Amino acid sequence: MNIASALLKQILVLQDFEAWTLLHKHYLPTEYHTLHKIVSKHTEKYHKLPTFEDLKFEIRDSSTREKVYALETVEVDVEAAMLLEYLKNEYTQAEILKALESYIDNSIAFEDAEESVTQLHEIIRDIESKVDLQPPSESMQRIELFIDDDELKNYLALGLNEDYDQIMQFSPRDLILLGGKRGRGKSLTSTNIANNMYENGRSAMIFTIEMDARETLQRVCAMGAKVSATRLKMKNLSVPEWERVATWWANRFEKSDEYLQEYKEHRSFDELHKKLSTKCALDPRRQIDIVYEPSLTLAKIQAELDKRAKSDMDLGVVVVDYLNQVKRSAVPSRQGQYDWTEQIEVSKALKSMAQEYEVPVVSPYQTDASGEARFAKGILDAADAAFTLESWTKQDECMTFNCVKMRSGTDEIGFTSYMDWETLKIGPHTVLNPDQKEEQEFKTDEEINDI
């Protein structure tokens, strides 16, 4: 007797449909795959598990029928749920050993440290995709109607519009997608969300593929210090603006008041930075943490999140900029970034990470001329919320967010926020977009004519 035969015997004898639904075919040894297929076909057709007598009548292949007779003679008094757990553990351990043997034989001799860690995380992700690791849903007898206050504090307000934040906040397990055409503000919007989390006293983590860490940090600094992003980049600021930038920069570090006061006397930002970076430590709980990786993979994201999970960082949001460019693994897909199946898998994986680490994930994605997701509409399936962006012209000073999916909300409500193109800050005030202004002017003209 082995665990697989004992489990199948208990499932069929006890008609344990719950254990059957949790049993994946690949958990079983290959000699039982045919039998698994037959049982699956029976349950799909009759909506119930077969008995041993059913299988004896249905199976025509002699070798498979002999397995059924052998299963019927197995003596076992262990619950199916426990046997399933044993079988899952046995399968997982075998897969780990097989993957590690392949890794040692083919990779470890020539990979550097980062590649080795990434490869190990890819092994973990591959095994996680094959094995159910989540515990069963909470008992209906014990489940509470409301979440506790501590968890409620972890809900995400986008911070892009104060009116919208009053009616909608997102769970720490949500995936939020931001769709837009090229150059329409997708990265800008996700950076605003990260900055809003930072200004609220919590950390934000940004994975960036196309924009390096310094440029991303300059954007966040311009928003936080309320200075021109262009002039900040060129170091062309007034004395009050330099002071606001220095204050924002010093606030990233612990015990920085002394050096900020010194800055107000010598006015050298380089000297301020040198002292802060050598004599102060970054605030471990409240940070803008930026990871720049042109070849970003799911394993790299998980490796970085694992490190932050073990630190003191109070992580409030994760930004992945952007979804269409993230790779499922280091092994290139045949169709590259245009492989729609890979993009759907990436979307599902980001949702799983939000659930696993209990932190909302925000990720932009590209849309086509019609406003639909480019290459793969299926990337929205895993999302809890999705918005498409319309940035209008700079003279209009506004940005519209059209909600195209809302899993938990009652309505797909959009909003238009004020856009300061100098500081790159979105919101928080509500304004009318050009179409709404035109409609309002038309109504006003009609009212005058009526009068």
Secondary structure as the mmCIF struct_conf table of DSSP 4:
data_model
#
loop_
_struct_conf.conf_type_id
_struct_conf.id
_struct_conf.beg_label_comp_id
_struct_conf.beg_label_asym_id
_struct_conf.beg_label_seq_id
_struct_conf.end_label_comp_id
_struct_conf.end_label_asym_id
_struct_conf.end_label_seq_id
HELX_RH_AL_P HELX_RH_AL_P1 ILE A 3 LEU A 14
TURN_TY1_P TURN_TY1_P1 GLN A 15 GLN A 15
HELX_RH_AL_P HELX_RH_AL_P2 PHE A 17 LEU A 22
HELX_RH_3T_P HELX_RH_3T_P1 LYS A 25 TYR A 27
BEND BEND1 LEU A 28 LEU A 28
HELX_RH_3T_P HELX_RH_3T_P2 THR A 30 TYR A 32
HELX_RH_AL_P HELX_RH_AL_P3 HIS A 33 TYR A 46
BEND BEND2 HIS A 47 LYS A 48
HELX_LH_PP_P HELX_LH_PP_P1 LEU A 49 THR A 51
HELX_RH_AL_P HELX_RH_AL_P4 PHE A 52 GLU A 58
HELX_RH_AL_P HELX_RH_AL_P5 SER A 62 GLU A 72
TURN_TY1_P TURN_TY1_P2 THR A 73 THR A 73
BEND BEND3 VAL A 78 VAL A 78
HELX_RH_AL_P HELX_RH_AL_P6 ALA A 80 ASN A 106
TURN_TY1_P TURN_TY1_P3 SER A 107 PHE A 110
HELX_RH_AL_P HELX_RH_AL_P7 ALA A 113 LYS A 130
BEND BEND4 VAL A 131 VAL A 131
BEND BEND5 GLN A 134 GLN A 134
HELX_LH_PP_P HELX_LH_PP_P2 PRO A 135 SER A 139
TURN_TY1_P TURN_TY1_P4 MET A 140 ARG A 142
BEND BEND6 LEU A 145 PHE A 146
HELX_RH_AL_P HELX_RH_AL_P8 ASP A 149 LEU A 152
TURN_TY1_P TURN_TY1_P5 LYS A 153 ASN A 154
HELX_LH_PP_P HELX_LH_PP_P3 TYR A 155 TYR A 155
STRN STRN1 LEU A 156 LEU A 156
HELX_LH_PP_P HELX_LH_PP_P4 ALA A 157 ALA A 157
BEND BEND7 LEU A 160 LEU A 160
HELX_RH_AL_P HELX_RH_AL_P9 GLU A 162 ILE A 167
STRN STRN2 PHE A 170 PHE A 170
TURN_TY1_P TURN_TY1_P6 PRO A 172 ARG A 173
STRN STRN3 LEU A 175 GLY A 180
TURN_TY1_P TURN_TY1_P7 ARG A 182 GLY A 183
BEND BEND8 ARG A 184 GLY A 185
HELX_RH_AL_P HELX_RH_AL_P10 LYS A 186 GLU A 199
TURN_TY1_P TURN_TY1_P8 ASN A 200 GLY A 201
BEND BEND9 ARG A 202 ARG A 202
STRN STRN4 SER A 203 THR A 208
BEND BEND10 ILE A 209 MET A 211
HELX_RH_AL_P HELX_RH_AL_P11 ALA A 213 ALA A 225
TURN_TY1_P TURN_TY1_P9 LYS A 226 LYS A 226
HELX_RH_AL_P HELX_RH_AL_P12 ALA A 229 LYS A 233
TURN_TY1_P TURN_TY1_P10 MET A 234 LYS A 235
HELX_RH_AL_P HELX_RH_AL_P13 VAL A 239 ALA A 250
TURN_TY1_P TURN_TY1_P11 ASN A 251 ARG A 252
STRN STRN5 PHE A 253 PHE A 253
TURN_TY1_P TURN_TY1_P12 GLU A 254 LYS A 255
HELX_RH_AL_P HELX_RH_AL_P14 ASP A 257 HIS A 266
HELX_RH_AL_P HELX_RH_AL_P15 PHE A 269 LYS A 279
STRN STRN6 LEU A 282 LEU A 282
BEND BEND11 PRO A 284 ARG A 286
STRN STRN7 ILE A 288 TYR A 292
TURN_TY1_P TURN_TY1_P13 PRO A 294 SER A 295
STRN STRN8 THR A 297 THR A 297
HELX_RH_AL_P HELX_RH_AL_P16 LEU A 298 ALA A 309
TURN_TY1_P TURN_TY1_P14 LYS A 310 LYS A 310
BEND BEND12 SER A 311 ASP A 312
STRN STRN9 LEU A 315 ASP A 321
HELX_RH_3T_P HELX_RH_3T_P3 LEU A 323 GLN A 325
STRN STRN10 LYS A 327 LYS A 327
BEND BEND13 ARG A 328 VAL A 331
HELX_LH_PP_P HELX_LH_PP_P5 PRO A 332 SER A 333
TURN_TY1_P TURN_TY1_P15 ARG A 334 GLN A 335
HELX_RH_3T_P HELX_RH_3T_P4 GLY A 336 TYR A 338
HELX_RH_AL_P HELX_RH_AL_P17 TRP A 340 TYR A 357
TURN_TY1_P TURN_TY1_P16 GLU A 358 GLU A 358
STRN STRN11 VAL A 361 GLN A 366
STRN STRN12 THR A 367 THR A 367
TURN_TY1_P TURN_TY1_P17 ALA A 369 SER A 370
BEND BEND14 GLY A 371 GLU A 372
STRN STRN13 ALA A 373 ALA A 373
BEND BEND15 ARG A 374 PHE A 375
HELX_RH_3T_P HELX_RH_3T_P5 LYS A 377 LEU A 380
TURN_TY1_P TURN_TY1_P18 ASP A 381 ALA A 382
BEND BEND16 ASP A 384 ASP A 384
STRN STRN14 ALA A 385 GLU A 390
HELX_RH_3T_P HELX_RH_3T_P6 LYS A 394 ASP A 396
STRN STRN15 CYS A 398 MET A 406
BEND BEND17 ARG A 407 ASP A 411
STRN STRN16 PHE A 415 ASP A 420
TURN_TY1_P TURN_TY1_P19 TRP A 421 LEU A 424
STRN STRN17 LYS A 425 THR A 430
HELX_RH_AL_P HELX_RH_AL_P18 PRO A 434 ASP A 450
#
